């Protein structure tokens, strides 16, 4: 999970630089899980916190960036975003304000 989170966080600065506020569900879910007394993401309580946090955050997001790689959680986020009509980007260059021509990042 740490390696995956680090990979997600690599997109934070380019998104911020483009004029947006990046949000990763784990930034919210992990402290909630920890303060709920869970022993980590394998704790049974995680099911009540991890995906529900992402679902709640999606109620406040303007877009979703889906990075390459297998992830059931990310696929679920994309499905929710599309159901709600939220744009889904598959590359940083697609994000409004990025100023990068396609394929340059």
C-alpha positions in Angstrom: 0.0 0.0 0.0 2.8 2.4 0.8 4.3 2.1 -2.7 0.9 2.6 -4.3 0.2 5.6 -2.2 3.7 7.1 -3.1 2.8 6.6 -6.8 -0.5 8.4 -6.3 1.2 11.2 -4.5 3.5 11.8 -7.4 0.5 13.3 -9.2 -0.3 15.7 -6.3 2.1 18.5 -7.3 1.2 18.6 -11.0 -2.5 18.6 -10.1 -1.9 21.4 -7.6 0.2 23.4 -10.1 -2.6 23.1 -12.6 -4.9 25.0 -10.2 -6.7 22.1 -8.4 -6.6 20.6 -5.0 -5.5 16.9 -5.2 -7.2 14.4 -2.9 -6.3 10.8 -2.3 -8.9 8.8 -0.3 -6.2 7.2 1.9 -5.2 10.7 3.1 -8.5 10.8 4.8 -9.3 7.2 5.4 -6.1 6.1 7.1 -6.3 8.6 10.0 -10.0 7.8 10.4 -9.2 4.1 10.6 -6.3 4.6 13.0 -8.4 6.7 15.4 -11.2 4.2 15.2 -8.8 1.8 16.8 -8.2 -0.5 13.8 -4.9 -2.3 13.6 -4.4 -1.4 9.9 -6.0 -1.9 6.5 -6.4 -5.6 7.1 -8.6 -4.9 10.2 -12.3 -5.8 9.7 -13.1 -2.2 10.5 -11.3 -1.2 7.3 -14.3 -2.3 5.2 -16.4 0.3 7.0 -13.9 3.1 6.4 -11.7 2.7 3.2 -14.2 2.5 0.3 -16.9 4.5 2.1 -14.4 7.4 2.5 -13.7 7.3 -1.2 -17.4 7.3 -2.0 -18.1 10.3 0.3 -15.2 12.2 -1.2 -16.5 11.7 -4.7 -19.6 13.7 -3.6 -17.3 16.7 -3.5 -14.9 16.1 -6.4 -14.9 17.8 -9.7 -12.9 15.1 -11.5 -11.1 11.8 -11.0 -7.6 11.0 -12.3 -7.3 7.2 -13.0 -3.7 6.2 -13.1 -2.6 3.1 -14.9 -2.5 -0.2 -13.0 -4.9 -2.7 -11.5 -7.0 -1.4 -8.6 -10.5 -2.6 -7.7 -10.9 0.5 -5.6 -9.8 2.9 -8.4 -12.1 1.0 -10.8 -15.0 1.5 -8.3 -14.2 5.2 -8.0 -14.3 5.5 -11.8 -17.6 3.7 -12.0 -19.1 6.1 -9.3 -17.7 9.1 -11.0 -19.1 8.1 -14.4 -22.5 7.4 -12.8 -22.5 10.9 -11.3 -21.3 12.6 -14.5 -17.9 13.5 -13.0 -15.1 13.7 -15.6 -12.5 10.9 -15.5 -9.0 11.7 -16.8 -6.4 9.0 -17.6 -3.4 11.3 -17.8 -2.1 14.4 -16.1 -2.0 16.2 -19.5 -5.8 15.8 -19.8 -6.4 17.9 -16.6 -7.6 21.4 -17.3 -4.8 23.9 -16.6 -2.0 21.5 -16.9 -0.7 23.4 -19.9 1.1 20.2 -21.1 0.5 18.9 -24.6 -0.8 15.4 -24.6 2.0 12.8 -24.1 4.5 15.1 -22.5 4.2 14.1 -18.9 
